[in-house]
Amino acid sequence: MPLPPLAQIPPQIAAVADYEDYARERMSEAAWAYLAGGAADELTLRANREAFDRIRLQPRVLGKLAGGSTALELLGVHLPYPILLAPVAYQKLAHPQGELATVLAASAMKAAMVVSTQSSVALEDLAQAADTPLWFQLYFQARRDDTLKLVRRAEAAGYRALVLTVDAPVNGVRNREQRAGFSLPPGIEAVNLRGLRPMGQTVARAGESAIFGSGMLDHAPSWDDVAWLRSQTRLPIVLKGILSPVDARLAVEAGAAAIVVSNHGGRTLDGLPPTLEALPWVADEVQGRIPVLMDGGVRRGTDVFKAVALGAAAVLVGRGYVHGLAAAGAVGVIHVLHLLRTELEIAMALAGCATLADIGRQALWPQAWQAPA
């Protein structure tokens, strides 16, 4: 049986990565397989983390650091530090309060939170509990009317942006989930999707196509759908799931307010590059026309520093904070954010960077990363 959540944070938890074992002990094997798993052989899942480990920092000394700050403006919102909580579905798998505990933690730490379409707490309930900016992560539904219903609900609830996930027209092959026999337990569902037409799923018979010709891609979104969405809302639209510089350019041309360099946490197509490697290519293509964010593998404040140095305005943290949620509820998420922010500030001070604007590629050790040609 899974252990109950921690009543207090033990001193043995000194880093975000320390939460992983505590989280696993407090989740069922099937739920853990869902949260921790990636696509196929999980090469991309591991690569996301390994990419950060390969990069070294360039220390600088005796710089003026008085008045230093990690603050930034992002899509019209003032944030005290460049760390957002990424959309993670079905958080009640990790803790009984699910996303409600997460939004309370985000509010306490003044961190923006991106709420998943597939959250296990209604988007309106989360907005009522929040004292921090919320963005709504959106999947296009099978019918445009259903997509529009979600948009209108997010607008009415006061969400500040729409984060359109564009890199998952079909689910990736997730062997770990299959082996664990994962299915949603009673009482946990994507409550925001109640009453909407479910996305089509088919089971191919021998000799038939499992994907093409099955109807699964009949409603896959396109750039035309992005244009339609822009015509339907005044909320800024963030495109999440960009890895190609070509797609980054198309996103700018399509009027995206920002993009998130993401490989879906290694959960869609195995063999994709880690997001940190793709980030400078995308940032160089965008040339500051819109903010570039990134996610995937962030576990340290130095990871945030490295991402900013390679062109990110901010990062989104996913599994790391859900480990904190599973281990200790809202207090665990608060601690994760506190650790990351503190580590970022230490890195900035020791690298001679008083503000985020001071963190550029000169803050990385030469030849520690490959610049775009």
C-alpha positions in Angstrom: 0.0 0.0 0.0 1.3 3.5 -0.8 2.4 5.5 2.2 0.5 8.6 3.4 1.8 12.1 2.5 4.5 13.5 4.7 3.3 15.6 7.6 6.5 17.7 7.4 9.5 17.9 5.1 12.5 15.9 6.5 16.0 17.3 6.3 17.0 14.5 4.0 15.1 16.4 1.2 17.6 19.0 0.2 17.1 19.1 -3.6 14.2 18.6 -6.0 15.5 15.2 -7.1 15.2 14.0 -3.5 11.5 14.1 -3.8 11.3 11.4 -6.4 11.7 8.4 -4.0 9.3 9.9 -1.5 6.8 10.4 -4.3 7.1 6.9 -5.6 6.4 5.4 -2.1 3.1 7.4 -2.0 1.7 6.4 -5.4 0.4 3.1 -6.8 2.7 1.3 -9.2 0.2 2.1 -12.1 -0.1 5.8 -11.2 3.7 6.0 -10.9 4.1 4.4 -14.3 1.8 7.1 -15.8 3.6 10.0 -14.1 7.2 8.9 -14.5 7.1 7.1 -17.8 8.0 8.3 -21.3 7.5 7.1 -24.8 8.8 3.7 -26.0 12.4 3.2 -24.7 12.4 6.5 -22.9 15.5 7.8 -24.7 14.1 11.3 -25.0 12.9 11.3 -21.4 16.5 10.6 -20.2 18.1 12.9 -22.8 16.1 15.9 -21.4 17.9 15.5 -18.1 21.3 14.5 -19.5 21.4 17.6 -21.7 21.5 19.8 -18.6 24.3 17.8 -17.1 26.6 18.3 -20.2 26.6 22.1 -19.9 29.1 23.9 -17.7 28.8 27.4 -16.3 31.2 30.3 -16.7 32.0 31.9 -13.3 32.6 35.6 -13.0 33.9 37.4 -9.9 33.8 40.9 -8.3 30.8 42.1 -10.3 28.3 44.5 -8.9 25.3 42.5 -7.6 23.5 45.0 -5.4 19.9 45.3 -6.3 19.8 41.9 -8.1 16.5 40.4 -9.1 15.0 37.4 -10.9 11.8 39.3 -11.8 10.4 39.5 -15.3 7.4 40.6 -17.3 5.7 37.8 -19.3 2.6 38.3 -21.5 1.6 41.4 -19.4 2.2 39.6 -16.1 4.8 40.5 -13.5 6.5 37.4 -12.2 9.1 37.4 -9.4 11.1 34.6 -11.0 11.2 32.7 -14.3 9.7 29.4 -13.2 6.1 28.3 -14.0 4.2 25.2 -13.1 3.7 23.1 -16.3 0.3 21.5 -17.1 0.2 18.0 -15.7 -3.0 15.9 -16.0 -4.8 14.0 -13.3 -2.9 15.3 -10.3 -5.2 13.5 -7.9 -3.2 10.4 -8.9 -0.4 12.0 -6.9 -2.3 13.5 -4.0 -6.0 13.5 -2.9 -6.3 17.3 -3.3 -4.7 17.2 -6.7 -4.5 20.5 -8.6 -6.1 22.3 -5.8 -3.1 21.7 -3.6 -0.8 22.8 -6.5 -2.7 26.1 -7.1 -2.5 26.9 -3.4 1.2 26.3 -3.5 1.6 28.4 -6.6 -0.3 31.2 -5.0 1.9 31.1 -1.9 5.0 31.3 -4.0 3.6 33.8 -6.5 4.3 31.4 -9.4 2.2 31.3 -12.5 0.5 27.9 -13.1 -0.7 26.3 -16.3 -3.8 24.2 -15.7 -4.3 21.1 -17.8 -7.3 20.5 -20.0 -7.2 17.0 -18.3 -7.0 18.3 -14.7 -8.9 16.3 -12.1 -10.2 19.5 -10.5 -12.5 21.9 -12.5 -10.8 24.9 -14.0 -13.3 27.2 -12.3 -12.6 25.8 -8.9 -8.9 26.3 -9.4 -9.4 29.9 -10.5 -11.5 30.6 -7.4 -8.8 29.2 -5.2 -5.9 31.0 -7.0 -4.1 34.2 -6.0 -1.6 34.0 -8.8 -1.8 34.2 -12.6 -3.3 31.1 -14.3 -2.9 30.0 -17.9 -5.1 27.3 -19.4 -3.6 24.5 -21.4 -5.8 23.6 -24.3 -6.2 20.5 -26.5 -8.3 21.0 -29.6 -11.4 18.8 -29.3 -13.1 16.7 -32.0 -15.6 19.5 -32.5 -14.8 23.2 -32.7 -17.9 24.0 -30.6 -16.4 21.9 -27.7 -13.0 23.6 -28.1 -14.8 27.0 -27.9 -16.7 25.9 -24.8 -13.4 25.3 -23.0 -12.0 28.7 -24.2 -15.1 30.6 -23.0 -14.9 28.8 -19.6 -11.3 29.8 -19.3 -12.0 33.4 -20.3 -14.9 33.7 -17.8 -12.8 32.2 -15.0 -10.1 34.8 -15.5 -7.3 32.8 -17.1 -4.6 35.0 -18.6 -3.5 33.0 -21.6 -4.2 29.8 -23.6 -1.4 27.3 -23.9 -2.2 25.3 -27.0 -0.5 21.9 -27.0 0.4 21.2 -30.6 2.8 18.2 -30.4 0.4 15.3 -29.6 -2.1 14.7 -32.4 -1.9 11.0 -31.2 -0.6 9.5 -28.0 2.9 8.2 -27.9 3.7 4.5 -27.3 4.0 4.3 -23.5 5.3 0.9 -22.7 5.7 1.5 -19.0 2.1 2.4 -18.6 1.0 -0.7 -20.6 3.1 -3.0 -18.6 1.7 -1.6 -15.3 -1.8 -1.9 -16.6 -2.6 1.8 -16.0 -6.1 3.1 -16.0 -7.8 5.9 -14.2 -9.1 4.7 -10.8 -12.7 5.5 -9.7 -13.2 9.1 -8.8 -10.5 10.6 -11.0 -11.3 11.9 -14.4 -10.8 14.8 -16.8 -13.6 16.9 -15.2 -13.3 19.7 -17.6 -14.3 17.4 -20.5 -17.6 16.2 -19.0 -20.3 16.4 -21.6 -17.9 17.0 -24.5 -17.6 14.6 -27.4 -14.7 12.2 -26.6 -11.8 12.1 -29.0 -12.0 9.0 -31.3 -10.0 5.9 -30.4 -9.9 2.8 -32.5 -8.5 -0.7 -32.1 -7.0 -2.0 -35.4 -7.5 -5.5 -36.5 -4.7 -7.6 -37.9 -3.6 -6.2 -41.3 -5.3 -2.8 -40.7 -3.6 0.5 -40.1 -3.6 1.5 -36.5 -3.3 5.2 -37.3 -3.6 6.2 -40.9 -7.0 5.4 -42.3 -8.4 4.7 -38.8 -10.0 8.2 -38.4 -7.8 9.1 -35.5 -6.1 12.0 -37.4 -9.3 13.3 -38.9 -9.4 16.1 -36.3 -5.7 16.6 -35.9 -5.1 20.4 -35.6 -3.4 22.4 -38.2 -2.1 26.0 -38.6 -5.6 26.8 -39.9 -7.0 25.8 -36.5 -4.5 28.2 -34.8 -5.8 31.0 -37.0 -9.4 30.1 -36.2 -8.6 30.1 -32.4 -6.9 33.5 -32.7 -10.1 34.8 -34.3 -12.2 33.5 -31.4 -10.4 34.9 -28.4 -8.5 38.0 -27.2 -6.4 35.9 -24.8 -2.8 35.5 -25.9 -2.1 32.1 -27.4 1.1 30.2 -26.5 2.1 27.3 -28.7 3.5 24.4 -26.6 5.5 21.7 -28.3 7.8 23.5 -30.7 11.2 21.9 -31.5 11.8 22.9 -35.1 13.1 26.4 -36.0 10.8 26.2 -39.0 7.8 25.7 -36.8 9.0 28.5 -34.6 9.0 30.9 -37.5 5.5 29.7 -38.5 4.3 30.2 -35.0 5.5 33.8 -35.1 3.8 34.4 -38.4 0.6 32.8 -37.1 0.5 35.4 -34.3 1.5 33.3 -31.3 2.2 35.4 -28.3 4.9 33.0 -27.1 6.1 29.4 -27.7 7.2 26.6 -25.4 10.2 24.5 -26.7 9.0 21.1 -25.5 9.0 17.4 -26.5 6.1 16.7 -24.2 8.4 15.5 -21.4 9.6 12.6 -23.6 6.0 11.2 -23.7 5.1 11.4 -27.4 7.8 10.5 -29.9 10.9 8.8 -28.6 14.2 9.8 -30.3 13.4 13.5 -30.3 16.2 15.8 -29.2 16.3 17.1 -25.7 14.6 20.5 -25.4 17.8 22.2 -24.1 19.6 21.3 -27.4 16.7 22.6 -29.5 16.3 25.8 -27.5 19.1 27.9 -28.9 18.2 26.9 -32.5 14.6 28.1 -31.8 15.7 31.2 -29.9 18.0 32.3 -32.8 15.1 31.8 -35.3 12.7 33.8 -33.2 15.2 36.7 -32.5 13.2 38.0 -29.5 10.0 38.7 -31.5 8.1 36.7 -29.0 9.1 35.1 -25.7 10.5 31.6 -25.9 9.9 29.3 -22.9 11.0 25.7 -22.4 10.3 22.6 -20.4 11.8 19.1 -19.9 14.2 17.8 -17.3 14.4 20.9 -15.1 15.5 19.8 -11.6 17.9 22.4 -10.4 18.1 26.2 -10.3 21.2 25.9 -12.4 19.0 24.3 -15.0 16.9 27.4 -15.1 20.1 29.5 -15.4 21.3 27.4 -18.4 17.9 27.6 -20.1 17.9 31.4 -19.8 21.4 31.6 -21.1 20.4 29.7 -24.2 17.4 31.9 -24.9 14.5 31.0 -22.6 12.5 33.8 -21.0 11.3 31.2 -18.4 11.0 27.5 -17.8 8.1 25.3 -17.0 8.6 22.6 -14.3 6.5 19.4 -14.5 7.5 16.1 -12.9 9.6 17.8 -10.3 6.8 19.7 -8.6 4.4 16.7 -8.9 7.0 14.7 -7.0 6.7 17.3 -4.3 2.9 17.2 -4.5 2.8 13.4 -4.1 5.3 13.5 -1.2 3.8 16.3 0.8 0.9 18.1 -0.9 1.0 21.8 -1.2 3.9 22.1 1.2 6.0 19.9 -1.1 5.2 22.0 -4.1 6.1 25.2 -2.2 9.4 23.6 -1.2 10.2 22.6 -4.8 9.7 26.2 -6.0 11.6 27.6 -3.1 14.6 25.3 -3.8 14.6 26.1 -7.5 14.4 29.9 -7.0 17.1 29.9 -4.3 19.4 27.8 -6.4 18.9 30.1 -9.4 19.7 33.1 -7.3 22.9 31.5 -6.0 23.9 30.6 -9.6 23.3 34.1 -10.7 25.4 35.6 -7.9 28.3 33.2 -8.5 28.2 33.8 -12.2 28.2 37.6 -11.8 24.6 38.1 -13.1 22.5 40.5 -11.2 19.4 40.2 -13.4 18.0 37.8 -15.9 19.1 40.2 -18.7 22.7 39.6 -17.7 22.4 35.8 -18.3 23.5 35.2 -21.9 25.6 32.6 -23.7 28.7 34.2 -22.3 27.6 32.8 -18.9 28.2 29.3 -20.2 31.7 27.7 -20.4 33.1 27.9 -23.9 32.3 24.9 -26.1 29.9 23.5 -23.5 27.1 23.7 -26.0 26.7 23.7 -29.7 25.7 27.0 -31.3 23.4 26.9 -34.3 25.3 27.3 -37.6 
